[in-house]
Amino acid sequence: MKIIITGTTGMIGEGVLIECLQHPQITQVLSVSRKPCGVEHPKLTEYIVPDFLTLQPDDPKLTGYDACFFCAGVSSVGMSEEQYERLTYDTTIAFARATGPSPQMSFVYVSGGGTDSSEKGRMHWARVKGKTENDLMKMPFKQAFGFRIGVVEPAAGQKKVLRYYKYFSWLIPLLKVLLPRTVSTMRQVAHAMINAARNGYPENVIQVKDIAILSKQDPI
């Protein structure tokens, strides 16, 4: 498989990148980010794009791939609604169009728990992510998925772990026991993405329970 990953300078993107580079079924990975990801590997090439909104539809550097794992994202904290929508909805849709949507390609969008597909909820960020999921699923991809990840345990060797994990990580083993449907490992998330892209899945909205199922389809 040939994979595009965005957001490799962030925690989820970096973790997915690490797992994909180790996966024997993946032969090429293209990292698309605003700055270099700091990783070197024979499978990896980079495409530096300072602003995804500048990408044109059917960008030749982004076409011909089997899947895109869109892990780029921002927090809504401290942003105006207009700015958050631009950085979340507009940039994701522009990037999807740049890949030249086709039935040969799967698109995985990392949204998050609480995303509102009805687009009528009270939380602006949830409505924006729900609209993003919905419009991606209307595009002519093989299949588009909204991955509503919960708490994610970082992969070994990750450097871009969110700061609060330093204070929160001790809780993860407890959450695995008490609230297992809220926690995934980075390995599970990455393998779920790979297997969804390869084999499809009955649901387009992927919850933590679905990540657990998908990650076991092709254990290595």
C-alpha positions in Angstrom: 0.0 0.0 0.0 1.0 3.6 -0.7 -0.1 5.9 2.1 -0.4 9.7 2.6 -0.3 10.9 6.2 -0.9 14.5 7.3 -0.1 16.0 10.7 3.1 14.0 11.3 4.4 16.9 13.4 1.6 16.2 15.9 1.0 13.4 18.3 -1.5 11.3 16.4 0.2 11.8 13.0 3.6 11.0 14.4 2.3 7.8 16.1 0.5 6.7 12.9 3.6 7.4 10.9 5.8 5.3 13.2 3.4 2.3 13.0 3.0 2.6 9.2 6.7 2.7 8.5 7.0 -0.6 10.4 4.0 -2.3 8.6 5.2 -4.9 6.0 2.1 -4.2 3.7 3.0 -0.5 3.4 5.6 0.2 0.8 5.5 4.0 0.6 4.6 6.8 2.9 4.2 10.4 1.9 4.2 12.9 4.9 2.4 16.1 4.0 2.9 18.8 6.7 3.7 22.5 7.1 7.2 21.6 8.3 9.5 18.6 8.2 8.5 15.8 10.5 12.1 15.0 11.6 12.0 11.3 10.6 14.2 9.6 8.1 13.2 6.2 6.6 13.6 4.4 3.2 9.8 4.3 2.8 9.3 7.9 3.7 9.2 11.0 1.5 7.9 14.5 2.5 5.9 17.2 0.8 6.1 20.5 2.6 2.9 22.6 2.2 2.7 25.7 4.4 -1.0 26.2 3.7 -3.3 23.3 2.6 -5.7 25.8 1.2 -3.2 26.6 -1.6 -3.3 23.1 -2.9 -5.0 22.6 -6.3 -7.4 19.8 -7.1 -5.7 16.7 -8.4 -2.3 17.7 -7.2 0.1 15.3 -9.1 2.1 14.8 -5.9 -0.9 13.6 -4.1 -2.6 11.3 -6.6 -2.1 7.6 -7.1 -2.1 6.6 -3.5 -4.2 3.9 -1.8 -5.2 5.8 1.3 -4.9 9.1 3.1 -4.7 9.3 6.8 -5.6 12.9 7.7 -4.3 13.4 11.2 -3.7 17.1 11.0 -5.9 19.2 13.4 -6.1 22.1 15.8 -7.8 22.8 19.1 -10.7 25.2 19.1 -9.5 26.8 22.3 -8.8 30.5 21.9 -10.0 30.6 18.3 -12.9 32.4 16.7 -15.5 30.2 15.1 -14.5 31.5 11.6 -10.9 30.7 12.2 -11.6 27.2 13.6 -13.8 26.4 10.6 -11.2 27.5 8.2 -8.5 25.4 9.8 -10.7 22.4 10.3 -13.3 22.1 7.6 -11.9 24.2 4.8 -8.3 22.8 4.9 -9.5 19.2 5.2 -11.9 19.5 2.2 -9.3 21.3 0.1 -6.8 18.6 0.9 -9.2 15.8 0.0 -9.9 17.5 -3.4 -6.2 17.8 -4.0 -5.8 14.0 -3.7 -8.1 13.6 -6.7 -10.8 11.5 -5.0 -11.3 8.2 -6.7 -12.7 4.7 -6.0 -9.2 3.4 -5.6 -8.4 5.5 -2.6 -9.7 5.5 1.0 -9.7 8.6 3.2 -9.4 8.4 6.9 -10.2 11.6 8.8 -9.3 11.9 12.5 -12.2 13.7 14.1 -12.7 12.7 17.8 -15.2 11.7 20.4 -18.2 14.1 20.6 -18.2 14.9 16.9 -21.8 15.8 15.9 -22.9 14.3 12.5 -26.2 16.0 12.8 -24.4 19.4 12.7 -27.1 20.8 15.1 -25.4 20.4 18.4 -24.5 23.2 20.8 -20.7 22.8 20.5 -19.3 24.6 17.4 -16.2 22.4 17.1 -18.4 19.3 17.2 -20.7 20.6 14.4 -17.7 21.6 12.2 -16.1 18.2 12.6 -19.4 16.5 11.8 -19.8 18.6 8.7 -16.3 17.7 7.7 -17.0 14.0 8.1 -20.3 14.2 6.2 -18.9 16.1 3.2 -15.9 13.7 3.0 -18.3 10.8 2.8 -20.0 12.4 -0.2 -16.8 12.4 -2.2 -16.1 9.6 -4.7 -13.5 7.8 -2.5 -13.5 4.0 -2.1 -14.7 4.8 1.4 -14.3 7.7 3.7 -14.1 7.3 7.5 -14.4 9.5 10.5 -12.2 8.1 13.2 -13.6 9.3 16.6 -10.7 8.4 18.7 -10.7 8.7 22.5 -7.7 8.6 24.7 -4.7 7.2 22.8 -1.7 5.6 24.5 1.4 6.9 22.6 3.7 4.5 20.7 7.1 3.6 21.9 9.6 6.2 20.7 7.2 9.1 20.2 8.6 12.5 20.8 5.5 14.7 20.0 3.4 13.6 23.0 1.0 16.2 24.3 2.2 17.9 27.4 -0.7 16.9 29.6 0.1 13.2 29.0 3.0 13.6 31.4 0.5 14.1 34.2 -2.3 11.9 32.8 -0.4 8.8 31.6 -0.6 7.0 34.9 -4.4 6.9 34.5 -4.3 5.0 31.2 -4.0 1.5 32.7 -6.9 2.3 35.0 -9.0 3.5 32.1 -8.3 0.4 30.1 -9.9 -1.7 32.9 -12.7 0.7 34.0 -13.6 2.3 30.7 -12.1 0.1 28.0 -14.2 1.7 25.2 -12.5 5.0 25.7 -8.9 4.0 25.3 -6.8 2.8 22.3 -3.1 2.3 21.8 -1.4 4.1 18.9 -0.7 0.7 17.4 -4.4 -0.1 17.4 -5.4 3.2 15.9 -2.8 2.9 13.1 -3.7 -0.8 12.3 -7.4 0.1 12.3 -6.7 2.8 9.8 -4.7 0.4 7.6 -7.3 -2.4 7.7 -10.2 0.0 7.1 -8.4 1.4 4.1 -7.5 -2.1 2.7 -10.7 -4.0 3.5 -13.4 -1.5 4.1 -15.8 -1.6 7.0 -19.6 -1.6 7.4 -19.6 1.7 9.3 -18.1 5.0 8.1 -18.0 6.5 11.6 -15.4 4.6 13.6 -15.7 4.6 17.3 -13.2 3.2 19.9 -15.0 -0.2 19.9 -14.6 -0.3 16.1 -10.9 0.5 16.4 -10.5 -2.5 18.6 -12.2 -4.7 16.0 -10.4 -3.3 13.0 -7.0 -3.5 14.6 -7.4 -7.3 15.1 -8.2 -8.0 11.4 -4.6 -8.4 10.4 -2.4 -8.8 13.5 1.3 -8.7 13.0 
